[in-house]
């Protein structure tokens, strides 16, 4: 009897051990309770596909809306996959990622996350093993060339490039005409000519040429990238301030804009948009994402046009640059194969989906093949029939690729202070030299 009881006890223990090892791992989704489920047997070379993934992004009218379109597209061929889209403010996403990754655990992290291009290298270089290599899922060369810098590392493709921050010069054609100019006069100009035109506009109409926020150096970013330079050298780590000719000319141009009395000052986003919609400003050189804000003022339909960006006079500057933009990243957590498949079949290849993103949401993507679609060639009546998206797509191809590195915002904090010193009379070479010293001291 004792032997028989012992055999029964051993069998029960073996069954319990087998049962505890069956089932799937945590998918990385916050919605996952941690309970295990049985999965069908698969070959060793084919990992089990997760049935649920979670994505983090910000901006319900843009990024979240784009995800909903992608989710519907993917469901056509993968109806059994549940996709959770979670909206957070961008600052909250950054904080949650840093907190989670610093802790050394992937628990609670999403399968896919949206990261601004200016910040992506700081995450990739600091936590490379936490992101999934997508080189076998998408081709980086299928997207705008300038996107390769932020989304790749050590020859591997980690990001799925998303929206374009391609810039243009938005202008009020009625104000231009009163000053004796036409949109055709803006097709191949530098910033000095732009300011000259602005003086004529101010003299004839009383309107400011541009609106600037002294604590926002977005215009400086635009100028230096158009010349193929950044705050950091090509290694993405070494400060590139003193001796940076495009940065010096950008600072000088900014000061000339303020000294020429053609700039209106604003303090936040709402004041920025209000200056455009109220008719107080004749132009705005910025990213294409401003289009919905401009067209929101229906009474100005037919009074706007978009010209190529003015250029600097150094480093073979071009009439194209970038401001903003973001990309998708798959986290190296359970469910990464499904997440990569979702991205590859939507944002990574679906030309028709990009037409819908543009038509319904206003997203100008960086997927090269999408630019040949019908939606990209449509005339925009608000801009007097100009095919603005087609123009933006052409300018996207010309944007110089630079390495935003891991310290763009840290250096910009230094430059904002030094810009004020410069506007108050400090010598430009001293400004840049001092900023270089500070950057080298703070960034180790």
LUMBA-470804 format. One record per residue (C-alpha): x, y, z; residue number from 1. Coordinates in steps of 0.05 Angstrom, whole numbers, plus 5000, padded with zeros to 4 digits. Layout:
residues N
X:X; Y:Y; Z:Z; k:NUM
...
//
This chain:
residues 444
X:5000; Y:5000; Z:5000; k:1
X:5056; Y:5048; Z:5017; k:2
X:5089; Y:5036; Z:4950; k:3
X:5023; Y:5047; Z:4914; k:4
X:5010; Y:5111; Z:4951; k:5
X:5080; Y:5136; Z:4936; k:6
X:5070; Y:5123; Z:4861; k:7
X:5004; Y:5161; Z:4861; k:8
X:5037; Y:5220; Z:4898; k:9
X:5095; Y:5223; Z:4848; k:10
X:5046; Y:5223; Z:4789; k:11
X:5006; Y:5279; Z:4820; k:12
X:5069; Y:5321; Z:4829; k:13
X:5091; Y:5310; Z:4757; k:14
X:5022; Y:5330; Z:4731; k:15
X:5024; Y:5393; Z:4772; k:16
X:5093; Y:5412; Z:4747; k:17
X:5073; Y:5401; Z:4674; k:18
X:5010; Y:5442; Z:4683; k:19
X:5048; Y:5501; Z:4713; k:20
X:5095; Y:5504; Z:4653; k:21
X:5040; Y:5505; Z:4600; k:22
X:5008; Y:5569; Z:4573; k:23
X:5032; Y:5635; Z:4544; k:24
X:5077; Y:5688; Z:4574; k:25
X:5056; Y:5759; Z:4591; k:26
X:5047; Y:5797; Z:4526; k:27
X:5071; Y:5863; Z:4554; k:28
X:5001; Y:5890; Z:4552; k:29
X:4974; Y:5928; Z:4613; k:30
X:4908; Y:5892; Z:4601; k:31
X:4942; Y:5824; Z:4612; k:32
X:4925; Y:5797; Z:4680; k:33
X:4985; Y:5752; Z:4684; k:34
X:4943; Y:5688; Z:4680; k:35
X:4968; Y:5635; Z:4632; k:36
X:4931; Y:5603; Z:4575; k:37
X:4945; Y:5540; Z:4535; k:38
X:4972; Y:5552; Z:4466; k:39
X:4973; Y:5508; Z:4405; k:40
X:5038; Y:5473; Z:4389; k:41
X:5082; Y:5509; Z:4339; k:42
X:5148; Y:5492; Z:4306; k:43
X:5210; Y:5516; Z:4344; k:44
X:5227; Y:5566; Z:4288; k:45
X:5157; Y:5597; Z:4290; k:46
X:5143; Y:5634; Z:4356; k:47
X:5071; Y:5634; Z:4378; k:48
X:5034; Y:5696; Z:4355; k:49
X:5005; Y:5738; Z:4411; k:50
X:4931; Y:5751; Z:4406; k:51
X:4934; Y:5818; Z:4441; k:52
X:4981; Y:5877; Z:4435; k:53
X:4982; Y:5947; Z:4465; k:54
X:5005; Y:6012; Z:4433; k:55
X:5021; Y:6078; Z:4467; k:56
X:5015; Y:6144; Z:4430; k:57
X:4994; Y:6217; Z:4439; k:58
X:4947; Y:6265; Z:4402; k:59
X:4878; Y:6235; Z:4391; k:60
X:4864; Y:6276; Z:4328; k:61
X:4928; Y:6254; Z:4293; k:62
X:4970; Y:6195; Z:4319; k:63
X:4913; Y:6159; Z:4354; k:64
X:4867; Y:6170; Z:4295; k:65
X:4921; Y:6141; Z:4249; k:66
X:4927; Y:6080; Z:4294; k:67
X:4852; Y:6068; Z:4290; k:68
X:4857; Y:6067; Z:4214; k:69
X:4915; Y:6018; Z:4217; k:70
X:4878; Y:5975; Z:4267; k:71
X:4818; Y:5969; Z:4221; k:72
X:4863; Y:5951; Z:4162; k:73
X:4900; Y:5897; Z:4201; k:74
X:4834; Y:5868; Z:4226; k:75
X:4814; Y:5851; Z:4155; k:76
X:4866; Y:5795; Z:4153; k:77
X:4878; Y:5785; Z:4228; k:78
X:4810; Y:5790; Z:4261; k:79
X:4832; Y:5748; Z:4321; k:80
X:4885; Y:5798; Z:4344; k:81
X:4862; Y:5848; Z:4396; k:82
X:4897; Y:5916; Z:4391; k:83
X:4893; Y:5962; Z:4451; k:84
X:4908; Y:6035; Z:4435; k:85
X:4926; Y:6075; Z:4497; k:86
X:4930; Y:6151; Z:4495; k:87
X:4981; Y:6187; Z:4538; k:88
X:5011; Y:6256; Z:4534; k:89
X:5080; Y:6254; Z:4501; k:90
X:5113; Y:6276; Z:4566; k:91
X:5079; Y:6219; Z:4603; k:92
X:5102; Y:6168; Z:4552; k:93
X:5174; Y:6192; Z:4560; k:94
X:5169; Y:6188; Z:4636; k:95
X:5138; Y:6118; Z:4635; k:96
X:5189; Y:6092; Z:4586; k:97
X:5248; Y:6119; Z:4626; k:98
X:5219; Y:6094; Z:4692; k:99
X:5206; Y:6025; Z:4665; k:100
X:5271; Y:6017; Z:4626; k:101
X:5313; Y:6044; Z:4684; k:102
X:5282; Y:5992; Z:4730; k:103
X:5309; Y:5936; Z:4686; k:104
X:5241; Y:5904; Z:4676; k:105
X:5193; Y:5905; Z:4617; k:106
X:5132; Y:5894; Z:4660; k:107
X:5077; Y:5943; Z:4642; k:108
X:5110; Y:5968; Z:4578; k:109
X:5071; Y:5968; Z:4513; k:110
X:5086; Y:5926; Z:4451; k:111
X:5091; Y:5988; Z:4407; k:112
X:5106; Y:6060; Z:4426; k:113
X:5109; Y:6125; Z:4388; k:114
X:5173; Y:6166; Z:4400; k:115
X:5190; Y:6235; Z:4374; k:116
X:5249; Y:6233; Z:4325; k:117
X:5289; Y:6283; Z:4366; k:118
X:5286; Y:6235; Z:4426; k:119
X:5292; Y:6167; Z:4394; k:120
X:5368; Y:6160; Z:4395; k:121
X:5370; Y:6174; Z:4469; k:122
X:5326; Y:6113; Z:4480; k:123
X:5359; Y:6068; Z:4428; k:124
X:5430; Y:6083; Z:4451; k:125
X:5413; Y:6077; Z:4525; k:126
X:5367; Y:6016; Z:4521; k:127
X:5382; Y:5983; Z:4454; k:128
X:5365; Y:5913; Z:4479; k:129
X:5296; Y:5937; Z:4499; k:130
X:5276; Y:5950; Z:4427; k:131
X:5262; Y:5898; Z:4374; k:132
X:5304; Y:5896; Z:4311; k:133
X:5256; Y:5906; Z:4252; k:134
X:5308; Y:5897; Z:4197; k:135
X:5274; Y:5833; Z:4172; k:136
X:5204; Y:5865; Z:4175; k:137
X:5214; Y:5932; Z:4138; k:138
X:5265; Y:5966; Z:4095; k:139
X:5290; Y:6033; Z:4120; k:140
X:5304; Y:6053; Z:4048; k:141
X:5229; Y:6050; Z:4033; k:142
X:5222; Y:6114; Z:4074; k:143
X:5248; Y:6185; Z:4068; k:144
X:5323; Y:6184; Z:4072; k:145
X:5327; Y:6235; Z:4129; k:146
X:5287; Y:6188; Z:4174; k:147
X:5344; Y:6136; Z:4175; k:148
X:5384; Y:6177; Z:4226; k:149
X:5333; Y:6176; Z:4282; k:150
X:5306; Y:6105; Z:4270; k:151
X:5367; Y:6062; Z:4260; k:152
X:5428; Y:6044; Z:4301; k:153
X:5490; Y:6003; Z:4286; k:154
X:5463; Y:5984; Z:4218; k:155
X:5397; Y:5957; Z:4246; k:156
X:5328; Y:5986; Z:4234; k:157
X:5290; Y:5995; Z:4299; k:158
X:5237; Y:6046; Z:4280; k:159
X:5181; Y:6048; Z:4230; k:160
X:5184; Y:6120; Z:4204; k:161
X:5117; Y:6154; Z:4209; k:162
X:5097; Y:6226; Z:4196; k:163
X:5138; Y:6278; Z:4160; k:164
X:5156; Y:6345; Z:4192; k:165
X:5175; Y:6371; Z:4124; k:166
X:5173; Y:6447; Z:4124; k:167
X:5147; Y:6500; Z:4077; k:168
X:5139; Y:6576; Z:4076; k:169
X:5065; Y:6591; Z:4086; k:170
X:5050; Y:6661; Z:4059; k:171
X:4991; Y:6709; Z:4054; k:172
X:4987; Y:6723; Z:3979; k:173
X:4943; Y:6784; Z:3989; k:174
X:4995; Y:6817; Z:4033; k:175
X:5051; Y:6798; Z:3985; k:176
X:5013; Y:6830; Z:3927; k:177
X:5003; Y:6895; Z:3965; k:178
X:5078; Y:6897; Z:3975; k:179
X:5091; Y:6884; Z:3901; k:180
X:5108; Y:6810; Z:3904; k:181
X:5078; Y:6745; Z:3880; k:182
X:5087; Y:6673; Z:3904; k:183
X:5132; Y:6661; Z:3844; k:184
X:5181; Y:6711; Z:3874; k:185
X:5191; Y:6664; Z:3933; k:186
X:5213; Y:6602; Z:3896; k:187
X:5288; Y:6609; Z:3904; k:188
X:5306; Y:6657; Z:3959; k:189
X:5352; Y:6659; Z:4019; k:190
X:5334; Y:6686; Z:4088; k:191
X:5363; Y:6755; Z:4073; k:192
X:5315; Y:6762; Z:4014; k:193
X:5259; Y:6737; Z:4058; k:194
X:5272; Y:6792; Z:4109; k:195
X:5277; Y:6843; Z:4053; k:196
X:5208; Y:6822; Z:4028; k:197
X:5183; Y:6825; Z:4100; k:198
X:5204; Y:6897; Z:4107; k:199
X:5164; Y:6915; Z:4045; k:200
X:5104; Y:6878; Z:4071; k:201
X:5108; Y:6913; Z:4138; k:202
X:5115; Y:6981; Z:4103; k:203
X:5056; Y:6970; Z:4057; k:204
X:5008; Y:6931; Z:4102; k:205
X:5031; Y:6943; Z:4173; k:206
X:5032; Y:6867; Z:4183; k:207
X:5088; Y:6829; Z:4215; k:208
X:5127; Y:6781; Z:4171; k:209
X:5133; Y:6726; Z:4223; k:210
X:5115; Y:6709; Z:4295; k:211
X:5170; Y:6683; Z:4342; k:212
X:5173; Y:6653; Z:4412; k:213
X:5241; Y:6672; Z:4444; k:214
X:5239; Y:6607; Z:4484; k:215
X:5228; Y:6563; Z:4423; k:216
X:5286; Y:6552; Z:4375; k:217
X:5246; Y:6511; Z:4324; k:218
X:5265; Y:6560; Z:4270; k:219
X:5339; Y:6549; Z:4286; k:220
X:5330; Y:6474; Z:4279; k:221
X:5297; Y:6485; Z:4211; k:222
X:5353; Y:6529; Z:4186; k:223
X:5412; Y:6485; Z:4207; k:224
X:5382; Y:6420; Z:4182; k:225
X:5370; Y:6452; Z:4114; k:226
X:5446; Y:6459; Z:4112; k:227
X:5459; Y:6388; Z:4136; k:228
X:5483; Y:6407; Z:4206; k:229
X:5458; Y:6397; Z:4277; k:230
X:5476; Y:6416; Z:4348; k:231
X:5517; Y:6352; Z:4352; k:232
X:5569; Y:6323; Z:4306; k:233
X:5557; Y:6261; Z:4263; k:234
X:5571; Y:6215; Z:4322; k:235
X:5508; Y:6244; Z:4355; k:236
X:5546; Y:6256; Z:4420; k:237
X:5598; Y:6311; Z:4411; k:238
X:5572; Y:6383; Z:4416; k:239
X:5577; Y:6420; Z:4350; k:240
X:5565; Y:6493; Z:4368; k:241
X:5628; Y:6536; Z:4363; k:242
X:5652; Y:6535; Z:4291; k:243
X:5584; Y:6511; Z:4265; k:244
X:5575; Y:6559; Z:4206; k:245
X:5501; Y:6544; Z:4193; k:246
X:5485; Y:6552; Z:4267; k:247
X:5521; Y:6619; Z:4268; k:248
X:5483; Y:6644; Z:4207; k:249
X:5418; Y:6618; Z:4236; k:250
X:5430; Y:6659; Z:4300; k:251
X:5448; Y:6720; Z:4259; k:252
X:5385; Y:6712; Z:4217; k:253
X:5342; Y:6705; Z:4279; k:254
X:5371; Y:6769; Z:4308; k:255
X:5361; Y:6806; Z:4242; k:256
X:5288; Y:6785; Z:4242; k:257
X:5279; Y:6816; Z:4311; k:258
X:5322; Y:6878; Z:4297; k:259
X:5286; Y:6892; Z:4231; k:260
X:5220; Y:6901; Z:4268; k:261
X:5185; Y:6850; Z:4223; k:262
X:5173; Y:6798; Z:4278; k:263
X:5114; Y:6793; Z:4326; k:264
X:5127; Y:6757; Z:4392; k:265
X:5083; Y:6701; Z:4419; k:266
X:5089; Y:6661; Z:4483; k:267
X:5052; Y:6596; Z:4470; k:268
X:5017; Y:6553; Z:4418; k:269
X:4949; Y:6587; Z:4424; k:270
X:4980; Y:6656; Z:4413; k:271
X:5019; Y:6628; Z:4354; k:272
X:4957; Y:6602; Z:4319; k:273
X:4917; Y:6664; Z:4337; k:274
X:4969; Y:6708; Z:4303; k:275
X:4959; Y:6669; Z:4238; k:276
X:4883; Y:6664; Z:4241; k:277
X:4874; Y:6737; Z:4259; k:278
X:4913; Y:6761; Z:4199; k:279
X:4967; Y:6794; Z:4240; k:280
X:5023; Y:6755; Z:4206; k:281
X:5042; Y:6751; Z:4133; k:282
X:5081; Y:6685; Z:4134; k:283
X:5103; Y:6626; Z:4175; k:284
X:5161; Y:6579; Z:4158; k:285
X:5145; Y:6515; Z:4194; k:286
X:5125; Y:6442; Z:4189; k:287
X:5066; Y:6418; Z:4147; k:288
X:5028; Y:6400; Z:4210; k:289
X:5007; Y:6474; Z:4215; k:290
X:4961; Y:6465; Z:4155; k:291
X:4898; Y:6445; Z:4194; k:292
X:4908; Y:6505; Z:4241; k:293
X:4912; Y:6553; Z:4182; k:294
X:4854; Y:6523; Z:4143; k:295
X:4811; Y:6526; Z:4206; k:296
X:4800; Y:6600; Z:4190; k:297
X:4754; Y:6590; Z:4131; k:298
X:4749; Y:6665; Z:4117; k:299
X:4822; Y:6664; Z:4093; k:300
X:4810; Y:6611; Z:4039; k:301
X:4846; Y:6631; Z:3975; k:302
X:4892; Y:6679; Z:4011; k:303
X:4948; Y:6630; Z:4027; k:304
X:5002; Y:6595; Z:3987; k:305
X:5061; Y:6551; Z:4007; k:306
X:5130; Y:6565; Z:3978; k:307
X:5196; Y:6527; Z:3987; k:308
X:5234; Y:6543; Z:4051; k:309
X:5285; Y:6600; Z:4045; k:310
X:5357; Y:6575; Z:4051; k:311
X:5421; Y:6595; Z:4086; k:312
X:5481; Y:6618; Z:4046; k:313
X:5530; Y:6566; Z:4074; k:314
X:5541; Y:6491; Z:4068; k:315
X:5502; Y:6484; Z:4004; k:316
X:5437; Y:6495; Z:4042; k:317
X:5373; Y:6471; Z:4007; k:318
X:5301; Y:6495; Z:4005; k:319
X:5277; Y:6437; Z:4048; k:320
X:5281; Y:6419; Z:4122; k:321
X:5244; Y:6384; Z:4178; k:322
X:5210; Y:6405; Z:4242; k:323
X:5181; Y:6351; Z:4287; k:324
X:5159; Y:6282; Z:4265; k:325
X:5158; Y:6215; Z:4301; k:326
X:5165; Y:6141; Z:4289; k:327
X:5138; Y:6075; Z:4316; k:328
X:5180; Y:6026; Z:4357; k:329
X:5167; Y:5954; Z:4377; k:330
X:5189; Y:5937; Z:4447; k:331
X:5228; Y:5874; Z:4460; k:332
X:5173; Y:5842; Z:4502; k:333
X:5129; Y:5781; Z:4492; k:334
X:5084; Y:5794; Z:4432; k:335
X:5139; Y:5829; Z:4393; k:336
X:5128; Y:5784; Z:4332; k:337
X:5055; Y:5803; Z:4327; k:338
X:5071; Y:5876; Z:4339; k:339
X:5124; Y:5874; Z:4283; k:340
X:5074; Y:5840; Z:4237; k:341
X:5022; Y:5893; Z:4251; k:342
X:5071; Y:5949; Z:4235; k:343
X:5099; Y:5915; Z:4173; k:344
X:5030; Y:5904; Z:4143; k:345
X:5004; Y:5974; Z:4158; k:346
X:5053; Y:6032; Z:4167; k:347
X:5109; Y:5992; Z:4135; k:348
X:5077; Y:5976; Z:4068; k:349
X:5003; Y:5995; Z:4059; k:350
X:5001; Y:6049; Z:4005; k:351
X:4925; Y:6052; Z:4004; k:352
X:4923; Y:6062; Z:4079; k:353
X:4969; Y:6122; Z:4072; k:354
X:4920; Y:6153; Z:4022; k:355
X:4865; Y:6146; Z:4074; k:356
X:4910; Y:6175; Z:4129; k:357
X:4922; Y:6236; Z:4086; k:358
X:4850; Y:6245; Z:4063; k:359
X:4816; Y:6233; Z:4130; k:360
X:4868; Y:6258; Z:4180; k:361
X:4919; Y:6300; Z:4143; k:362
X:4978; Y:6255; Z:4156; k:363
X:5035; Y:6263; Z:4106; k:364
X:5074; Y:6200; Z:4116; k:365
X:5147; Y:6187; Z:4098; k:366
X:5134; Y:6120; Z:4061; k:367
X:5161; Y:6136; Z:3992; k:368
X:5113; Y:6093; Z:3952; k:369
X:5053; Y:6129; Z:3982; k:370
X:5073; Y:6195; Z:3949; k:371
X:5052; Y:6167; Z:3882; k:372
X:4980; Y:6157; Z:3905; k:373
X:4921; Y:6197; Z:3882; k:374
X:4909; Y:6232; Z:3948; k:375
X:4978; Y:6262; Z:3946; k:376
X:4964; Y:6297; Z:3879; k:377
X:4898; Y:6330; Z:3898; k:378
X:4890; Y:6405; Z:3890; k:379
X:4875; Y:6443; Z:3954; k:380
X:4823; Y:6497; Z:3943; k:381
X:4841; Y:6534; Z:4008; k:382
X:4909; Y:6546; Z:3976; k:383
X:4879; Y:6568; Z:3910; k:384
X:4884; Y:6499; Z:3878; k:385
X:4958; Y:6488; Z:3896; k:386
X:4977; Y:6414; Z:3902; k:387
X:5009; Y:6426; Z:3969; k:388
X:5018; Y:6353; Z:3989; k:389
X:5053; Y:6338; Z:3924; k:390
X:5099; Y:6396; Z:3938; k:391
X:5112; Y:6372; Z:4009; k:392
X:5127; Y:6302; Z:3984; k:393
X:5178; Y:6330; Z:3935; k:394
X:5211; Y:6372; Z:3989; k:395
X:5213; Y:6312; Z:4036; k:396
X:5260; Y:6277; Z:3988; k:397
X:5308; Y:6336; Z:3992; k:398
X:5313; Y:6341; Z:4069; k:399
X:5386; Y:6331; Z:4091; k:400
X:5396; Y:6273; Z:4139; k:401
X:5428; Y:6292; Z:4205; k:402
X:5441; Y:6256; Z:4270; k:403
X:5396; Y:6286; Z:4324; k:404
X:5436; Y:6246; Z:4375; k:405
X:5418; Y:6239; Z:4448; k:406
X:5423; Y:6311; Z:4473; k:407
X:5383; Y:6356; Z:4427; k:408
X:5339; Y:6384; Z:4482; k:409
X:5395; Y:6391; Z:4533; k:410
X:5436; Y:6432; Z:4484; k:411
X:5376; Y:6473; Z:4464; k:412
X:5365; Y:6493; Z:4536; k:413
X:5434; Y:6523; Z:4535; k:414
X:5423; Y:6557; Z:4468; k:415
X:5358; Y:6589; Z:4490; k:416
X:5394; Y:6626; Z:4545; k:417
X:5452; Y:6645; Z:4500; k:418
X:5403; Y:6669; Z:4446; k:419
X:5375; Y:6719; Z:4496; k:420
X:5446; Y:6741; Z:4512; k:421
X:5459; Y:6750; Z:4438; k:422
X:5395; Y:6790; Z:4427; k:423
X:5416; Y:6835; Z:4485; k:424
X:5484; Y:6851; Z:4454; k:425
X:5532; Y:6795; Z:4468; k:426
X:5581; Y:6779; Z:4412; k:427
X:5559; Y:6720; Z:4368; k:428
X:5626; Y:6684; Z:4371; k:429
X:5627; Y:6690; Z:4447; k:430
X:5556; Y:6665; Z:4449; k:431
X:5572; Y:6602; Z:4410; k:432
X:5639; Y:6591; Z:4445; k:433
X:5607; Y:6596; Z:4514; k:434
X:5550; Y:6550; Z:4493; k:435
X:5602; Y:6499; Z:4468; k:436
X:5638; Y:6501; Z:4535; k:437
X:5573; Y:6493; Z:4574; k:438
X:5551; Y:6435; Z:4530; k:439
X:5617; Y:6399; Z:4537; k:440
X:5614; Y:6408; Z:4613; k:441
X:5542; Y:6385; Z:4621; k:442
X:5542; Y:6329; Z:4570; k:443
X:5589; Y:6273; Z:4590; k:444
//
